[in-house]
Amino acid sequence: MKRLLVAAIGVVALMTTVASGSTHATAATNCLTNTYIGLLDQADSALAAVPAQPAAALTTLTQAEDLVPSTAAVLAPIIGGLTSNPPDVAGSRERLDLLTTTLALPAGSACDVDSQEAENLLHSVYASHVFADLDQNPAPSWISRIGSAINWVLSHIYGLLGNGGSIGLGVLVLLVIAAFVFYRVRGVTGGKRAKQGEEPATAGDDPDDEWGLALAAAQRGDYREATRRAFRSALLDVTGRRARIDRAWTTREMLATIAADADLLAVVAPAAAAFDQAWYGDVPVTAADWDVARARCEAVRKVARRSSSAPAR
């Protein structure tokens, strides 16, 4: 049975080739493939009749063998069964059914097939813009190029350092990044003065004038501005007599500058704290807050003027 099936498949390939070569020269009714299959169907019908007609089936199979001599090896077992005494109708029909089932083809699939419509449809599909440049490789994006460059660098570093060296380098890079982030965060939090913004620029460098402006602001109830003016007056006294102080510095930077002068540091630190709370704090400045800030700023002025004859450092 397996040999018969293999032979039948060979018949299909051979007959399809012959039929395709003679498609335009033969009409559909004279198509070699269809005629051959039709003869097999007739022989099968003769064997299926009641009673069976082995002689008619034998005649039909002989015609099929004459039509396509190359299939004689396939038909020989069937013809042999029908010529035996008595004829082997069951075995011959079983072989014939297998052969006809294997050779069964859809209508119009072997002969006189007009493929022009299908070819036109396929051409229109491939001509669509969806398939434009289908065989072209798109240019890589800049993100892909950066990723490729990074991958190239990492692969070469790994090749040079190996597994352990690459891990060590990665840890070192992470530590450097962490240190930088810590430095930036520390600088921001250390130098942050408040949410209200920077202190406005003020003209003039006379500490007595600033002190007068502080008292005037306090009289009209603006204790926040009064504290700012009083602290500015104190710093102007310090700058002119005891130390060089840049008012753009943060409180921490200013205190670090005068750290060597214990007397001055002892009075500037409380005054700076009062100013920071008043100017950059989140709560309103009261009259009591102003009294504290005024006393602390007066203490700074007194200490600064205590050595008024000393040259500024």
Contacts in CASP RR format, 6 or more apart in sequence:
PFRMAT RR
TARGET T0000
AUTHOR 0000-0000-0000
METHOD contacts of the structure
MODEL  1
MKRLLVAAIGVVALMTTVASGSTHATAATNCLTNTYIGLLDQADSALAAV
PAQPAAALTTLTQAEDLVPSTAAVLAPIIGGLTSNPPDVAGSRERLDLLT
TTLALPAGSACDVDSQEAENLLHSVYASHVFADLDQNPAPSWISRIGSAI
NWVLSHIYGLLGNGGSIGLGVLVLLVIAAFVFYRVRGVTGGKRAKQGEEP
ATAGDDPDDEWGLALAAAQRGDYREATRRAFRSALLDVTGRRARIDRAWT
TREMLATIAADADLLAVVAPAAAAFDQAWYGDVPVTAADWDVARARCEAV
RKVARRSSSAPAR
1 95 0 8 1.000
1 98 0 8 1.000
4 74 0 8 1.000
4 77 0 8 1.000
4 95 0 8 1.000
4 98 0 8 1.000
4 99 0 8 1.000
5 98 0 8 1.000
5 102 0 8 1.000
7 73 0 8 1.000
7 74 0 8 1.000
8 74 0 8 1.000
8 98 0 8 1.000
8 99 0 8 1.000
8 102 0 8 1.000
8 103 0 8 1.000
9 102 0 8 1.000
11 68 0 8 1.000
11 70 0 8 1.000
11 71 0 8 1.000
11 74 0 8 1.000
11 103 0 8 1.000
12 102 0 8 1.000
12 103 0 8 1.000
14 68 0 8 1.000
14 70 0 8 1.000
14 71 0 8 1.000
15 32 0 8 1.000
15 33 0 8 1.000
15 36 0 8 1.000
15 68 0 8 1.000
15 103 0 8 1.000
15 110 0 8 1.000
16 33 0 8 1.000
16 110 0 8 1.000
18 32 0 8 1.000
18 33 0 8 1.000
18 68 0 8 1.000
19 31 0 8 1.000
19 32 0 8 1.000
19 33 0 8 1.000
19 110 0 8 1.000
19 111 0 8 1.000
22 32 0 8 1.000
23 31 0 8 1.000
23 111 0 8 1.000
23 112 0 8 1.000
23 113 0 8 1.000
26 32 0 8 1.000
26 111 0 8 1.000
27 112 0 8 1.000
28 34 0 8 1.000
28 108 0 8 1.000
28 111 0 8 1.000
28 112 0 8 1.000
31 110 0 8 1.000
31 111 0 8 1.000
31 112 0 8 1.000
32 67 0 8 1.000
32 68 0 8 1.000
32 111 0 8 1.000
33 105 0 8 1.000
33 110 0 8 1.000
33 111 0 8 1.000
34 110 0 8 1.000
34 111 0 8 1.000
35 67 0 8 1.000
36 64 0 8 1.000
36 67 0 8 1.000
36 68 0 8 1.000
36 71 0 8 1.000
36 103 0 8 1.000
37 100 0 8 1.000
37 103 0 8 1.000
37 104 0 8 1.000
37 105 0 8 1.000
39 60 0 8 1.000
39 61 0 8 1.000
39 63 0 8 1.000
39 64 0 8 1.000
39 67 0 8 1.000
40 60 0 8 1.000
40 61 0 8 1.000
40 64 0 8 1.000
40 96 0 8 1.000
40 99 0 8 1.000
40 100 0 8 1.000
40 103 0 8 1.000
41 100 0 8 1.000
42 57 0 8 1.000
42 60 0 8 1.000
43 56 0 8 1.000
43 57 0 8 1.000
43 58 0 8 1.000
43 60 0 8 1.000
43 61 0 8 1.000
43 64 0 8 1.000
43 78 0 8 1.000
43 96 0 8 1.000
44 57 0 8 1.000
44 93 0 8 1.000
44 96 0 8 1.000
44 97 0 8 1.000
44 100 0 8 1.000
46 52 0 8 1.000
46 53 0 8 1.000
46 54 0 8 1.000
46 56 0 8 1.000
46 57 0 8 1.000
46 60 0 8 1.000
47 53 0 8 1.000
47 54 0 8 1.000
47 57 0 8 1.000
47 89 0 8 1.000
47 92 0 8 1.000
47 93 0 8 1.000
47 96 0 8 1.000
48 93 0 8 1.000
52 89 0 8 1.000
52 93 0 8 1.000
54 82 0 8 1.000
54 87 0 8 1.000
54 89 0 8 1.000
54 92 0 8 1.000
57 82 0 8 1.000
57 92 0 8 1.000
57 96 0 8 1.000
58 79 0 8 1.000
58 82 0 8 1.000
58 83 0 8 1.000
61 75 0 8 1.000
61 78 0 8 1.000
61 79 0 8 1.000
61 82 0 8 1.000
61 96 0 8 1.000
62 79 0 8 1.000
64 71 0 8 1.000
64 75 0 8 1.000
65 71 0 8 1.000
65 72 0 8 1.000
65 75 0 8 1.000
65 79 0 8 1.000
74 99 0 8 1.000
77 95 0 8 1.000
78 92 0 8 1.000
78 95 0 8 1.000
78 96 0 8 1.000
78 99 0 8 1.000
80 88 0 8 1.000
80 92 0 8 1.000
81 87 0 8 1.000
81 88 0 8 1.000
81 91 0 8 1.000
81 92 0 8 1.000
82 88 0 8 1.000
82 89 0 8 1.000
82 92 0 8 1.000
125 131 0 8 1.000
140 148 0 8 1.000
157 166 0 8 1.000
157 169 0 8 1.000
158 166 0 8 1.000
161 169 0 8 1.000
190 250 0 8 1.000
190 252 0 8 1.000
191 250 0 8 1.000
191 252 0 8 1.000
193 250 0 8 1.000
193 251 0 8 1.000
193 276 0 8 1.000
193 279 0 8 1.000
193 280 0 8 1.000
194 276 0 8 1.000
194 279 0 8 1.000
194 280 0 8 1.000
194 281 0 8 1.000
194 282 0 8 1.000
195 280 0 8 1.000
195 281 0 8 1.000
195 282 0 8 1.000
196 279 0 8 1.000
196 280 0 8 1.000
196 281 0 8 1.000
197 280 0 8 1.000
199 228 0 8 1.000
199 247 0 8 1.000
199 279 0 8 1.000
202 210 0 8 1.000
202 232 0 8 1.000
204 210 0 8 1.000
205 236 0 8 1.000
206 236 0 8 1.000
207 233 0 8 1.000
207 234 0 8 1.000
207 236 0 8 1.000
207 237 0 8 1.000
207 301 0 8 1.000
208 233 0 8 1.000
210 229 0 8 1.000
210 230 0 8 1.000
210 232 0 8 1.000
210 233 0 8 1.000
210 236 0 8 1.000
211 229 0 8 1.000
211 230 0 8 1.000
211 233 0 8 1.000
211 301 0 8 1.000
212 229 0 8 1.000
212 233 0 8 1.000
213 229 0 8 1.000
214 225 0 8 1.000
214 226 0 8 1.000
214 227 0 8 1.000
214 228 0 8 1.000
214 229 0 8 1.000
214 230 0 8 1.000
214 233 0 8 1.000
214 294 0 8 1.000
214 297 0 8 1.000
215 226 0 8 1.000
217 223 0 8 1.000
217 225 0 8 1.000
217 226 0 8 1.000
217 229 0 8 1.000
218 226 0 8 1.000
218 290 0 8 1.000
218 294 0 8 1.000
221 287 0 8 1.000
223 278 0 8 1.000
223 285 0 8 1.000
223 286 0 8 1.000
223 287 0 8 1.000
223 289 0 8 1.000
223 290 0 8 1.000
224 278 0 8 1.000
224 279 0 8 1.000
224 284 0 8 1.000
224 285 0 8 1.000
226 290 0 8 1.000
226 293 0 8 1.000
226 294 0 8 1.000
227 274 0 8 1.000
227 275 0 8 1.000
227 278 0 8 1.000
227 279 0 8 1.000
227 285 0 8 1.000
227 289 0 8 1.000
227 290 0 8 1.000
227 293 0 8 1.000
227 294 0 8 1.000
227 297 0 8 1.000
228 275 0 8 1.000
228 278 0 8 1.000
228 279 0 8 1.000
230 293 0 8 1.000
230 294 0 8 1.000
230 297 0 8 1.000
231 271 0 8 1.000
231 272 0 8 1.000
231 274 0 8 1.000
231 275 0 8 1.000
231 293 0 8 1.000
231 297 0 8 1.000
232 247 0 8 1.000
233 297 0 8 1.000
233 301 0 8 1.000
234 268 0 8 1.000
234 271 0 8 1.000
234 297 0 8 1.000
234 298 0 8 1.000
234 300 0 8 1.000
234 301 0 8 1.000
234 304 0 8 1.000
235 245 0 8 1.000
235 247 0 8 1.000
235 300 0 8 1.000
237 300 0 8 1.000
237 301 0 8 1.000
237 304 0 8 1.000
237 305 0 8 1.000
238 245 0 8 1.000
238 258 0 8 1.000
238 264 0 8 1.000
238 268 0 8 1.000
238 300 0 8 1.000
238 304 0 8 1.000
239 245 0 8 1.000
239 312 0 8 1.000
240 304 0 8 1.000
240 312 0 8 1.000
241 304 0 8 1.000
241 305 0 8 1.000
241 307 0 8 1.000
241 308 0 8 1.000
241 310 0 8 1.000
241 312 0 8 1.000
242 258 0 8 1.000
242 261 0 8 1.000
242 264 0 8 1.000
242 303 0 8 1.000
242 304 0 8 1.000
242 307 0 8 1.000
242 310 0 8 1.000
242 312 0 8 1.000
242 313 0 8 1.000
243 257 0 8 1.000
243 258 0 8 1.000
243 261 0 8 1.000
243 264 0 8 1.000
243 312 0 8 1.000
243 313 0 8 1.000
244 257 0 8 1.000
244 312 0 8 1.000
244 313 0 8 1.000
245 254 0 8 1.000
245 257 0 8 1.000
245 258 0 8 1.000
246 254 0 8 1.000
249 257 0 8 1.000
251 272 0 8 1.000
251 273 0 8 1.000
251 276 0 8 1.000
254 268 0 8 1.000
254 272 0 8 1.000
255 265 0 8 1.000
255 268 0 8 1.000
255 269 0 8 1.000
255 272 0 8 1.000
258 264 0 8 1.000
258 265 0 8 1.000
258 268 0 8 1.000
259 265 0 8 1.000
263 303 0 8 1.000
263 306 0 8 1.000
264 300 0 8 1.000
264 303 0 8 1.000
264 304 0 8 1.000
267 296 0 8 1.000
267 299 0 8 1.000
267 300 0 8 1.000
267 302 0 8 1.000
267 303 0 8 1.000
268 300 0 8 1.000
270 296 0 8 1.000
270 299 0 8 1.000
271 293 0 8 1.000
271 296 0 8 1.000
271 297 0 8 1.000
271 299 0 8 1.000
271 300 0 8 1.000
274 289 0 8 1.000
274 292 0 8 1.000
274 293 0 8 1.000
274 296 0 8 1.000
274 297 0 8 1.000
275 293 0 8 1.000
277 289 0 8 1.000
278 285 0 8 1.000
278 289 0 8 1.000
278 290 0 8 1.000
278 293 0 8 1.000
END
